[in-house]
Amino acid sequence: MTRLRLAFMGTPDFAVPALRALADAGHEIAAVYSQPPRPAGRGRQAKRSPVHTVAAERGWPVRTPASLKDPAAQRDFAGLALDVAVVVAYGLILPPAILSAPRLGCLNIHASLLPRWRGAAPIQRALLAGDTQTGITIMQMAQGLDTGPILAQRAVPIGAEDTAATLHDTLAALGAEMIVVALRDLSEGTLTARPQPDEGATYAGKLSRAEAGLDWRRPAADLERQVRAFAPWPGAHFAVNGETIKVLAAEVDRGRDTAAPGTVLDDRLTVACGDGALRPTRVQRGGRAACDTAAFLRGFAIPAGAHLPLPEGSA
């Protein structure tokens, strides 16, 4: 396999397997680009991104520009004399001068079957929508949001118990495997790009804490998908007795929808919804460890007949 000189551009945990796979495949890591360290934790100390941390451990040069629009940053990038750049959840827009600098261009690992779920949160949006499959797309980057030609694509099923966390790990590993093969084929001239179709394009907007609140007026099946989509972050949740309770796992009881939405139906915290009922099976109080619902209820009583409020801001 041809050894390529590359820059790796990524920030979160999702990008780390690909960075390691490229190094293990023998490619030269000329530079690693990542988001600048951010304040984190109670002490608000500057914390390196997962990609930055791995790169520093391996001794690779790390660059953390706040923007790539600056001409000096673009000259520095061009000066690397790259064969290719690999981009995985980097978080900065790549201007034309960056996209065109490497000899083979910039390749992106995207966690969906493009053109479905272009954008920032494809894993979570696929779960929320009830999609039966997702996958990885290796894309030749171009101007526009995840609109470049497709170089390779592989699908994986979404199981009934999959969460954002399980799909994250599955797709991160798959992306790492696929990018090594794609670079080999691209360097040998055997990889053909195909334009993305316009039909079927959807947008995966960023997640917010506000949309994670459980609205009991919705069908229980929708809320169960919401629980899986928002695990681990930001965590689907409801309010009761002045506290916010995260729901980390739940199951649907389709035969229990005779009460007003938000009504607790039994001593197992089964809650009436707009269609069916939702039974949280694993929950977490603020500042406490996660536990199963039975253990939670022994220390935090929510009796049958109680009414759980709707999320703040819901109409």
C-alpha positions in Angstrom: 0.0 0.0 0.0 1.2 3.5 -0.8 2.3 5.5 2.2 0.6 8.8 2.2 1.5 12.1 3.9 -1.7 13.3 5.6 -3.2 15.7 8.0 -5.9 14.4 10.3 -8.6 16.9 11.3 -10.9 15.7 14.1 -12.0 16.5 17.7 -14.2 14.0 19.6 -13.9 10.4 20.7 -15.6 9.4 17.5 -12.6 10.4 15.5 -9.9 8.6 17.5 -10.3 5.1 16.0 -9.7 6.5 12.5 -6.6 8.4 13.6 -5.1 5.3 15.2 -6.0 3.1 12.2 -4.3 5.5 9.8 -1.1 5.5 11.8 -1.3 1.7 12.2 -1.6 1.4 8.4 1.7 3.1 8.0 0.6 6.6 6.8 2.7 9.6 7.8 0.8 11.9 10.1 2.2 15.3 9.2 -0.1 17.2 11.5 -3.2 16.8 13.6 -5.8 19.5 13.7 -8.3 19.7 16.5 -10.6 22.2 18.3 -8.7 24.4 20.8 -8.8 23.2 24.5 -12.0 24.2 26.2 -12.8 24.9 29.9 -14.3 21.8 31.4 -15.2 20.3 34.8 -15.9 22.1 38.1 -12.6 23.9 38.0 -13.1 25.0 34.4 -9.6 24.1 33.5 -8.7 24.0 29.8 -9.1 20.4 28.5 -7.7 19.0 25.3 -10.0 17.2 22.9 -9.8 13.4 22.7 -8.0 13.7 19.4 -5.6 16.3 20.7 -4.8 14.0 23.7 -4.0 10.9 21.5 -1.9 13.0 19.1 0.1 14.5 21.9 0.7 11.0 23.4 2.0 9.8 20.0 4.2 12.8 19.5 2.4 14.1 16.4 2.3 17.9 15.8 -1.0 19.4 16.9 -2.5 22.6 15.6 -5.6 24.1 17.2 -6.6 27.2 15.1 -9.8 28.9 16.1 -10.6 29.3 12.4 -9.2 28.2 9.1 -10.3 31.4 7.3 -7.1 33.2 8.3 -4.6 33.4 5.4 -1.7 32.5 7.7 -3.5 29.3 8.8 -4.1 28.5 5.1 -0.4 29.1 4.3 0.6 26.8 7.1 -1.7 24.1 5.9 -0.5 24.4 2.3 3.1 24.3 3.6 2.6 20.7 4.9 2.7 19.5 1.2 0.0 16.8 1.9 -1.2 14.0 -0.2 -4.5 14.0 1.6 -6.4 15.3 4.6 -8.8 13.1 6.6 -11.6 14.9 8.4 -13.8 13.4 11.1 -16.2 15.5 13.2 -13.7 18.3 13.2 -16.1 21.2 13.9 -14.6 23.9 11.7 -15.6 24.9 8.2 -12.9 24.2 5.6 -12.6 27.0 3.1 -11.7 26.4 -0.5 -8.0 27.1 0.1 -7.9 24.2 2.6 -10.0 21.8 0.5 -7.8 22.2 -2.5 -4.4 22.1 -0.8 -3.8 18.3 -0.5 -2.9 16.5 -3.7 -5.9 14.1 -3.3 -8.1 16.6 -1.6 -9.9 16.2 1.7 -11.9 13.1 2.7 -14.6 13.0 5.3 -15.9 10.1 7.4 -19.6 10.8 8.0 -21.8 8.7 10.3 -24.8 8.3 8.0 -25.9 7.0 4.6 -25.7 10.3 2.8 -27.6 12.2 1.6 -29.7 11.2 4.6 -28.7 13.1 7.8 -26.3 15.7 6.6 -25.1 17.8 9.5 -23.9 17.6 13.1 -26.0 14.9 14.8 -26.7 12.1 12.3 -26.6 9.2 14.8 -29.1 10.8 17.1 -31.4 12.0 14.3 -31.5 8.5 12.8 -32.6 7.1 16.1 -35.2 9.7 16.7 -36.7 9.2 13.3 -37.0 5.4 13.8 -34.7 4.6 10.9 -33.9 0.9 10.6 -30.4 1.4 9.3 -27.6 3.9 9.3 -23.9 3.6 8.2 -20.7 5.3 7.2 -20.1 7.4 4.1 -16.6 8.3 3.0 -17.0 11.5 1.1 -14.8 13.7 -1.0 -15.3 17.1 0.6 -16.6 20.1 -1.3 -18.2 23.4 -0.5 -21.5 22.8 1.1 -22.7 20.9 4.2 -21.9 17.2 3.6 -22.7 17.5 -0.1 -19.6 16.1 -1.7 -19.3 13.1 -3.9 -19.5 9.7 -2.3 -16.4 7.5 -2.4 -17.5 4.5 -0.3 -20.6 3.6 1.8 -21.6 0.8 4.1 -24.8 0.3 6.0 -25.4 -1.2 9.5 -28.8 -2.1 11.0 -30.2 -0.2 13.9 -31.3 -2.7 16.5 -34.3 -2.2 18.9 -31.9 -1.7 21.8 -29.3 0.5 20.1 -28.5 3.8 21.7 -26.5 6.8 20.5 -23.6 5.4 22.5 -23.7 1.9 21.0 -24.1 3.2 17.4 -21.3 5.7 18.1 -18.9 2.9 18.9 -20.0 0.7 16.0 -19.8 3.5 13.4 -16.5 4.9 14.7 -14.9 1.4 14.3 -16.4 1.0 10.9 -15.3 4.4 9.7 -11.7 3.6 10.8 -11.8 0.4 8.8 -13.3 2.0 5.7 -10.9 5.0 5.6 -7.8 2.8 5.4 -9.3 0.9 2.4 -10.5 4.1 0.8 -7.1 5.7 0.9 -5.5 2.7 -0.5 -8.0 2.6 -3.4 -7.8 6.3 -4.0 -4.0 6.3 -4.1 -4.1 3.4 -6.6 -6.7 5.1 -8.8 -9.4 2.4 -8.3 -11.9 4.5 -6.3 -14.6 6.2 -8.3 -16.6 9.1 -6.8 -20.4 9.4 -7.5 -22.4 12.5 -6.9 -24.9 12.6 -4.1 -28.5 12.5 -5.2 -30.7 15.4 -4.2 -33.5 13.0 -3.4 -33.7 11.9 0.2 -31.5 14.6 1.6 -32.3 15.4 5.3 -30.5 17.6 7.8 -29.3 16.5 11.2 -29.3 19.6 13.3 -27.3 20.0 16.5 -28.7 18.5 19.7 -29.9 20.7 22.6 -30.8 20.0 26.2 -34.2 21.6 25.7 -35.3 19.0 23.2 -34.5 16.1 25.6 -37.4 16.8 27.9 -40.0 14.0 27.8 -43.4 15.3 26.6 -45.9 12.7 27.8 -48.4 13.8 25.2 -46.4 12.1 22.5 -46.6 8.4 21.7 -44.7 6.1 24.1 -42.8 4.6 21.1 -41.5 8.1 20.2 -40.3 8.8 23.7 -38.5 5.4 23.9 -36.6 6.3 20.8 -35.9 9.7 22.4 -34.4 8.0 25.4 -32.1 5.9 23.2 -31.1 8.8 21.0 -30.1 11.1 23.9 -28.1 8.5 25.8 -25.7 9.4 27.1 -26.0 13.2 26.2 -27.9 15.3 27.0 -30.1 12.6 28.5 -33.9 12.3 28.1 -35.4 13.6 31.3 -38.5 14.6 33.3 -39.1 16.8 36.3 -40.6 15.7 39.6 -40.6 17.2 43.1 -38.2 19.9 42.1 -35.6 17.5 40.6 -34.7 16.6 37.1 -34.5 12.8 36.5 -32.6 11.4 33.6 -34.0 8.4 31.8 -31.2 6.2 30.5 -33.3 3.2 29.4 -37.1 2.6 29.1 -39.6 0.2 27.6 -43.0 0.7 26.0 -46.3 -0.7 27.4 -48.7 -0.4 24.5 -51.7 -1.5 26.5 -51.6 1.3 29.1 -53.0 4.6 27.8 -56.2 5.0 29.7 -55.1 7.9 31.9 -54.1 11.5 31.1 -50.6 11.8 29.7 -48.1 12.2 32.5 -50.1 10.1 35.0 -48.0 7.5 36.9 -50.0 4.3 36.5 -48.3 1.9 39.0 -45.5 1.3 41.5 -43.0 0.7 38.6 -43.1 4.3 37.3 -45.1 3.4 34.2 -46.3 6.7 32.8 -49.3 7.3 30.5 -48.4 8.9 27.2 -50.4 10.1 24.2 -50.4 6.6 22.9 -49.4 3.7 25.2 -47.2 4.1 28.2 -43.5 4.4 28.9 -41.8 2.6 31.8 -38.3 3.9 32.6 -36.0 1.0 33.6 -32.8 2.9 34.3 -32.6 6.4 35.7 -30.3 8.9 37.3 -30.8 11.8 39.8 -28.6 14.9 39.5 -25.2 14.2 41.2 -26.0 10.5 41.8 -25.0 7.3 40.1 -27.4 5.7 37.6 -29.5 2.9 38.9 -32.4 0.7 38.0 -35.9 2.2 38.5 -36.8 -0.2 41.4 -33.7 1.0 43.4 -34.5 4.6 42.5 -38.1 4.3 43.8 -37.0 2.9 47.1 -35.3 6.2 47.9 -37.4 8.6 45.8 -41.1 7.8 46.0 -43.3 8.6 43.0 -46.7 6.9 43.8 -49.3 5.7 41.4 -51.7 8.5 40.5 -48.9 11.2 40.6 -48.8 13.5 37.6 -45.5 14.3 36.0 -45.3 17.8 34.4 -44.6 18.6 30.8 -41.2 19.9 29.8 -40.6 23.6 30.3 -41.5 25.6 27.3 -43.9 23.0 25.8 -47.2 24.4 24.6 
